[in-house]
Amino acid sequence: MPSVPLWAGDPVVVVGNGPVGQTAALLLAHWGVPVLLLDARPRREAAGSRAVCQQRDVLDVWSALGAGSIAADGLTWTTARTFYREHELSAWSFADRGRSPLPPFVNISQAHTERVLDTCIAEHPLIEPRWNHEVLGLEQDPAGVAVRCVSPSGNELTMRASYVVLCAGSRADALRAGLGLSFDGRTFDDLFLICDIRARLPELNGERRFFFDPPWNPDRQVLIHPCPDSVFRIDWQVPPDFDLDAEERSGALEERIRRIVGEQDYELVWRSVYRFSSRCVDRMRVGRVLLAGDCAHVLAPFGARGLNSGVPDAENAAWKVAFVLHGWAPEALLDSYHGERHAAAAENLAVTAATMQFLVPSDAAQWQARRELLAAAVTDPAARERIDSGRFAEPFWYTDSPLTTPDPTRPFPGRPAKGEMPPVVPGVLLPDAPVRVTGRPEIKRVRELLRDGLTVLTTSGVDRIAVATAVARATAAPVQLFGVERIDADGALAAAMDTRPNEAWLIRPDGHVAAVLSDPQPAAVTAAIQRSLGAA
């Protein structure tokens, strides 16, 4: 990345040293902003798969931060299969509108992800992690935030922050209450037993398998995800009165596992029981405090939308806070953080709530309707289309954002089919594709360019000198200008974008298309840039 100025004021405090907080800290440091990374825990928790399923565009964020080994170390999977008893109902794979070298998903334990991100943080001089610092309160004034916390010695201390990114997890009730936030939603009655099992099960490698009503868990679900090192993450839906300790003592847990692995030797690496919730704060920005990840929204896990929505929260917050601190954008830009990421949370809640309604019907009539639909799906393709085993995480589309300049010739058609990507219109994340950039041989794909600032991509017929002049007059933020035909390595980029002659594409630092301008005149370029920075 070209050099950026160092922010010389109070650091940004990131509360919560999990993957979302780690990502936020690294992204802020990427923009020259010093970070204090606080966590109430005394040390890192190293056990369990936890958030195990990471989506391509999240892997791309981590790759840009020097954590590309997360994708390399993970187990790639491309196919999702759904079964009813012994019958396979569906199998589908993920589309790629561009040509990314990153896999659509990898499975890898959260503990491994955190270790890789910890290594990146340790190598960055602008980030100072502080364990055993419990934050008690956040008191704002016009100049910043006073962060009250308890030090490892037990003494209360206060540190100054320019802004706070709150990634303190779902249990941060006191901090949310102190900000005057609600955290409305519901908690589901049924429990889910999760076991990490190491065994040789080659028939289960390379794909996610979801079972409705298998003989070994009647009237409920089982989900199996392969992970690296011959580990399989298995989720059983279990009754509300399930007792894990009693199940282990009686040998029922052993029997439950044997019904999947058979006589194969196995090692129980980790096990836990969860009750899932769907909740969201009413505001994701309160003055100088921005909430991200589970601190802002918790989701049922089917579709892997938890961490895969928390990381985009962190990226959205980081570039906007950095642009405001450096004076490249007005503070009004931060209003769009709530608007964009709360809309994304609402979409995720709607998708996962529909899945949970199908997985855990609320009354006898709904249970019967589900049983009848599953039975019909064995032979009826139309019934299969109504089976909901989870729609997987996908980037949110900021088509209605105040930062996005609409293009009437490129309307957004709505939520794409499962596994598909939407057409590339204003608000949508730009697909990845190979590029060649003169003087920058390290850049191999377009996404690697985008986090250097705003990016303008022009097509044939555009007066690039006039566009460059308009860009320079519109903003002091870093902006780079490239002709698509000059960097497009083999035509994949233009094909993914569906470019037309005489266009200028404005791309945000997080890769989302802010505007597509036909016959771009200087005034239109200036207006689109100012709008993308919250200045319009």
Solvent accessible surface area in square Angstrom, and as a share of the most:
residue,aa,sasa,rsa
1,M,88,0.39
2,P,75,0.47
3,S,116,0.75
4,V,39,0.23
5,P,71,0.45
6,L,111,0.55
7,W,62,0.22
8,A,101,0.78
9,G,37,0.36
10,D,54,0.28
11,P,32,0.20
12,V,0,0.00
13,V,0,0.00
14,V,0,0.00
15,V,8,0.05
16,G,7,0.07
17,N,3,0.01
18,G,17,0.16
19,P,9,0.06
20,V,17,0.10
21,G,1,0.01
22,Q,0,0.00
23,T,0,0.00
24,A,1,0.00
25,A,0,0.00
26,L,5,0.03
27,L,5,0.02
28,L,0,0.00
29,A,4,0.03
30,H,40,0.18
31,W,6,0.02
32,G,5,0.05
33,V,0,0.00
34,P,32,0.20
35,V,3,0.02
36,L,18,0.09
37,L,0,0.00
38,L,0,0.00
39,D,10,0.05
40,A,56,0.44
41,R,59,0.22
42,P,75,0.47
43,R,163,0.59
44,R,40,0.15
45,E,91,0.41
46,A,73,0.56
47,A,62,0.48
48,G,12,0.12
49,S,3,0.02
50,R,48,0.17
51,A,32,0.25
52,V,10,0.06
53,C,10,0.06
54,Q,0,0.00
55,Q,19,0.08
56,R,30,0.11
57,D,19,0.10
58,V,3,0.01
59,L,2,0.01
60,D,1,0.01
61,V,5,0.03
62,W,0,0.00
63,S,35,0.23
64,A,45,0.35
65,L,23,0.12
66,G,61,0.59
67,A,1,0.00
68,G,31,0.30
69,S,49,0.31
70,I,0,0.00
71,A,13,0.10
72,A,83,0.64
73,D,63,0.32
74,G,12,0.11
75,L,39,0.20
76,T,62,0.36
77,W,1,0.00
78,T,60,0.35
79,T,24,0.14
80,A,0,0.00
81,R,64,0.23
82,T,3,0.02
83,F,24,0.10
84,Y,15,0.06
85,R,118,0.43
86,E,132,0.59
87,H,69,0.31
88,E,78,0.35
89,L,10,0.05
90,S,43,0.28
91,A,51,0.39
92,W,47,0.16
93,S,63,0.41
94,F,42,0.17
95,A,34,0.26
96,D,48,0.25
97,R,102,0.37
98,G,14,0.14
99,R,125,0.46
100,S,20,0.13
101,P,97,0.61
102,L,24,0.12
103,P,25,0.16
104,P,17,0.11
105,F,2,0.01
106,V,0,0.00
107,N,0,0.00
108,I,4,0.02
109,S,32,0.21
110,Q,24,0.11
111,A,6,0.05
112,H,46,0.21
113,T,0,0.00
114,E,1,0.01
115,R,123,0.45
116,V,21,0.12
117,L,0,0.00
118,D,44,0.23
119,T,75,0.44
120,C,17,0.10
121,I,5,0.02
122,A,86,0.67
123,E,135,0.60
124,H,52,0.23
125,P,125,0.79
126,L,40,0.20
127,I,12,0.06
128,E,79,0.35
129,P,57,0.36
130,R,70,0.25
131,W,64,0.22
132,N,61,0.31
133,H,18,0.08
134,E,90,0.40
135,V,15,0.08
136,L,70,0.35
137,G,11,0.10
138,L,25,0.13
139,E,94,0.42
140,Q,69,0.31
141,D,57,0.30
142,P,130,0.82
143,A,74,0.57
144,G,0,0.00
145,V,0,0.00
146,A,17,0.13
147,V,0,0.00
148,R,68,0.25
149,C,0,0.00
150,V,42,0.24
151,S,14,0.09
152,P,81,0.51
153,S,88,0.57
154,G,53,0.51
155,N,97,0.50
156,E,102,0.46
157,L,57,0.28
158,T,80,0.47
159,M,19,0.09
160,R,90,0.33
161,A,0,0.00
162,S,6,0.04
163,Y,5,0.02
164,V,0,0.00
165,V,1,0.00
166,L,0,0.00
167,C,14,0.08
168,A,36,0.28
169,G,23,0.22
170,S,44,0.28
171,R,223,0.81
172,A,11,0.09
173,D,91,0.47
174,A,81,0.63
175,L,18,0.09
176,R,3,0.01
177,A,71,0.55
178,G,68,0.66
179,L,18,0.09
180,G,55,0.53
181,L,18,0.09
182,S,42,0.27
183,F,37,0.16
184,D,101,0.52
185,G,50,0.48
186,R,118,0.43
187,T,58,0.34
188,F,4,0.02
189,D,97,0.50
190,D,9,0.05
191,L,17,0.08
192,F,1,0.00
193,L,0,0.00
194,I,2,0.01
195,C,0,0.00
196,D,5,0.03
197,I,0,0.00
198,R,86,0.31
199,A,6,0.05
200,R,177,0.64
201,L,9,0.05
202,P,95,0.60
203,E,104,0.47
204,L,14,0.07
205,N,77,0.40
206,G,32,0.31
207,E,20,0.09
208,R,4,0.01
209,R,50,0.18
210,F,0,0.00
211,F,23,0.10
212,F,0,0.00
213,D,14,0.07
214,P,1,0.00
215,P,106,0.67
216,W,48,0.17
217,N,13,0.07
218,P,91,0.57
219,D,41,0.21
220,R,52,0.19
221,Q,2,0.01
222,V,0,0.00
223,L,18,0.09
224,I,3,0.02
225,H,10,0.04
226,P,1,0.01
227,C,8,0.05
228,P,33,0.21
229,D,112,0.58
230,S,52,0.34
231,V,17,0.10
232,F,3,0.01
233,R,20,0.07
234,I,1,0.00
235,D,8,0.04
236,W,0,0.00
237,Q,1,0.00
238,V,1,0.00
239,P,48,0.30
240,P,64,0.40
241,D,122,0.63
242,F,29,0.12
243,D,74,0.38
244,L,22,0.11
245,D,80,0.42
246,A,36,0.28
247,E,20,0.09
248,E,60,0.27
249,R,184,0.67
250,S,87,0.56
251,G,32,0.30
252,A,37,0.29
253,L,7,0.04
254,E,77,0.35
255,E,88,0.39
256,R,33,0.12
257,I,1,0.01
258,R,75,0.27
259,R,125,0.45
260,I,29,0.15
261,V,9,0.05
262,G,33,0.32
263,E,162,0.73
264,Q,73,0.32
265,D,117,0.60
266,Y,52,0.20
267,E,89,0.40
268,L,61,0.30
269,V,67,0.38
270,W,42,0.15
271,R,83,0.30
272,S,26,0.17
273,V,45,0.26
274,Y,78,0.30
275,R,109,0.40
276,F,26,0.11
277,S,24,0.16
278,S,11,0.07
279,R,66,0.24
280,C,17,0.10
281,V,1,0.01
282,D,65,0.34
283,R,97,0.35
284,M,0,0.00
285,R,40,0.14
286,V,22,0.13
287,G,38,0.37
288,R,42,0.15
289,V,0,0.00
290,L,0,0.00
291,L,0,0.00
292,A,0,0.00
293,G,2,0.02
294,D,66,0.34
295,C,0,0.00
296,A,0,0.00
297,H,2,0.01
298,V,18,0.10
299,L,20,0.10
300,A,0,0.00
301,P,42,0.27
302,F,7,0.03
303,G,4,0.04
304,A,19,0.15
305,R,3,0.01
306,G,25,0.24
307,L,21,0.11
308,N,13,0.07
309,S,5,0.03
310,G,0,0.00
311,V,0,0.00
312,P,34,0.22
313,D,0,0.00
314,A,0,0.00
315,E,17,0.07
316,N,2,0.01
317,A,0,0.00
318,A,1,0.01
319,W,4,0.01
320,K,0,0.00
321,V,0,0.00
322,A,0,0.00
323,F,0,0.00
324,V,22,0.12
325,L,21,0.10
326,H,33,0.15
327,G,59,0.57
328,W,33,0.12
329,A,9,0.07
330,P,56,0.35
331,E,77,0.34
332,A,53,0.41
333,L,0,0.00
334,L,0,0.00
335,D,88,0.46
336,S,5,0.03
337,Y,0,0.00
338,H,52,0.23
339,G,37,0.36
340,E,3,0.01
341,R,7,0.03
342,H,48,0.21
343,A,42,0.33
344,A,1,0.01
345,A,2,0.02
346,A,51,0.40
347,E,32,0.14
348,N,12,0.06
349,L,34,0.17
350,A,56,0.43
351,V,9,0.05
352,T,1,0.00
353,A,45,0.35
354,A,56,0.44
355,T,1,0.00
356,M,0,0.00
357,Q,71,0.32
358,F,31,0.13
359,L,0,0.00
360,V,20,0.12
361,P,8,0.05
362,S,78,0.50
363,D,71,0.37
364,A,83,0.64
365,A,75,0.58
366,Q,71,0.31
367,W,45,0.16
368,Q,86,0.38
369,A,58,0.45
370,R,7,0.03
371,R,93,0.34
372,E,101,0.45
373,L,21,0.11
374,L,2,0.01
375,A,54,0.42
376,A,44,0.34
377,A,0,0.00
378,V,38,0.22
379,T,114,0.66
380,D,59,0.30
381,P,90,0.57
382,A,69,0.54
383,A,6,0.05
384,R,81,0.30
385,E,148,0.66
386,R,166,0.60
387,I,16,0.08
388,D,35,0.18
389,S,6,0.04
390,G,1,0.01
391,R,28,0.10
392,F,11,0.05
393,A,9,0.07
394,E,40,0.18
395,P,38,0.24
396,F,37,0.16
397,W,24,0.08
398,Y,8,0.03
399,T,31,0.18
400,D,141,0.73
401,S,10,0.07
402,P,85,0.53
403,L,4,0.02
404,T,2,0.01
405,T,29,0.17
406,P,87,0.55
407,D,14,0.07
408,P,124,0.78
409,T,79,0.46
410,R,16,0.06
411,P,95,0.60
412,F,53,0.22
413,P,98,0.61
414,G,25,0.24
415,R,122,0.45
416,P,19,0.12
417,A,68,0.53
418,K,73,0.31
419,G,15,0.14
420,E,85,0.38
421,M,44,0.20
422,P,18,0.11
423,P,48,0.30
424,V,7,0.04
425,V,7,0.04
426,P,8,0.05
427,G,1,0.01
428,V,8,0.04
429,L,20,0.10
430,L,0,0.00
431,P,1,0.01
432,D,5,0.03
433,A,0,0.00
434,P,30,0.19
435,V,6,0.03
436,R,163,0.60
437,V,16,0.09
438,T,140,0.81
439,G,72,0.69
440,R,50,0.18
441,P,105,0.66
442,E,105,0.47
443,I,14,0.07
444,K,133,0.56
445,R,18,0.07
446,V,0,0.00
447,R,10,0.04
448,E,59,0.27
449,L,0,0.00
450,L,1,0.01
451,R,20,0.07
452,D,11,0.06
453,G,0,0.00
454,L,0,0.00
455,T,0,0.00
456,V,4,0.03
457,L,0,0.00
458,T,0,0.00
459,T,8,0.05
460,S,65,0.42
461,G,70,0.67
462,V,14,0.08
463,D,89,0.46
464,R,52,0.19
465,I,141,0.71
466,A,33,0.25
467,V,2,0.01
468,A,43,0.34
469,T,54,0.31
470,A,4,0.03
471,V,13,0.08
472,A,77,0.60
473,R,196,0.72
474,A,15,0.12
475,T,22,0.13
476,A,87,0.67
477,A,8,0.06
478,P,43,0.27
479,V,41,0.23
480,Q,26,0.12
481,L,55,0.27
482,F,34,0.14
483,G,4,0.04
484,V,5,0.03
485,E,96,0.43
486,R,173,0.63
487,I,7,0.04
488,D,24,0.12
489,A,20,0.16
490,D,81,0.42
491,G,37,0.35
492,A,17,0.13
493,L,0,0.00
494,A,31,0.24
495,A,78,0.61
496,A,4,0.03
497,M,0,0.00
498,D,89,0.46
499,T,36,0.21
500,R,93,0.34
501,P,102,0.64
502,N,47,0.24
503,E,2,0.01
504,A,2,0.02
505,W,0,0.00
506,L,6,0.03
507,I,0,0.00
508,R,1,0.00
509,P,4,0.02
510,D,9,0.05
511,G,1,0.01
512,H,14,0.06
513,V,0,0.00
514,A,1,0.01
515,A,0,0.00
516,V,6,0.04
517,L,22,0.11
518,S,70,0.45
519,D,81,0.42
520,P,14,0.09
521,Q,97,0.43
522,P,64,0.40
523,A,79,0.61
524,A,42,0.32
525,V,6,0.03
526,T,36,0.21
527,A,56,0.43
528,A,3,0.03
529,I,1,0.01
530,Q,67,0.30
531,R,79,0.29
532,S,0,0.00
533,L,6,0.03
534,G,19,0.18
535,A,56,0.43
536,A,100,0.77
